């Protein structure tokens, strides 16, 4: 008989499935469809992360885990706050040397996750990947741990490959989940299917549980990939949840301002993230915020 995903509480999901000192990957992109409730619960339970693989374009999801002092090493194609500025806790940790940074570019990061999802040790990068100007640094010189030159076994020409990314745990957000753990997305799943398949364990936070995934779902993550899930409406806040609510620009701007200093982040962690998800939802007045941010169409 095949695996059937377990439904647990948010707290139990992290406690039972996210051991310390592992590689953790986050789904979504920028401020969209990212598993913020799971991020907050990792912070509350103080789960140490040896290596963090943020979304292809990471944001406050990774910044908060780094600010909490939980991350030893981070993989970076992009990590920032877009129009709101830099990711303040990431920048501070990178500058003071408390965080190891492994630089990627977006094509290599995507291919590395796809290699992990396919059970391959590495992926070949496109022809002419490196700049023609040898005086300019390349990602292979900045990050020789993940990028290597090899000889093409067919042509003999030199090509570059990127090491597969194989997380221990993947955390993703979706709009719908059924009792078997099949996940439905009202919008783009981004790299979530690759992250889920590349990881040893896949955990999901969903907006709503349903008997049958709605026909409006534009993509599906099959339940056999999912180990366990929780159901928590509004769990992506302050990020968006496609077809349900937009991202909370006021909250994000306030976070970036607060996290500009270590003391400000500490206050945000204490007063906003709090000691439970219920405390967070009360602190941000979640029902009123989601009503204001609600999307009426997928």
Buried (B, 14 or more C-beta within 10 A) or exposed (E): EEEEBBBBBBBBBBBBBBEEEBBBBBBBBBBBBBBBBBBBBBBBEEBEBBBBBBBBBBBBBBBBBBBBBBBBBBBBBBBBBBEBEBBBBBBBBBEEEEBBBBBBBEBBBBBBBBBBBEEBEBBBBEEEBBEEEEEEEBBBEBBEEBBEEEEEEEEEEEBBBBBBBBBBBBBBBBBBBBEEBBBBBBBBBBBBBBBBBBBEBBBBBBBBEBEEBEEEBBBBBEBBBBBBBBBBBBBBBBBBBBBBBBBBEEBBBBBBBBBBEEEBBBEBBEEBBBEBBEBBBEEBEBEEBBEEBEBEEB
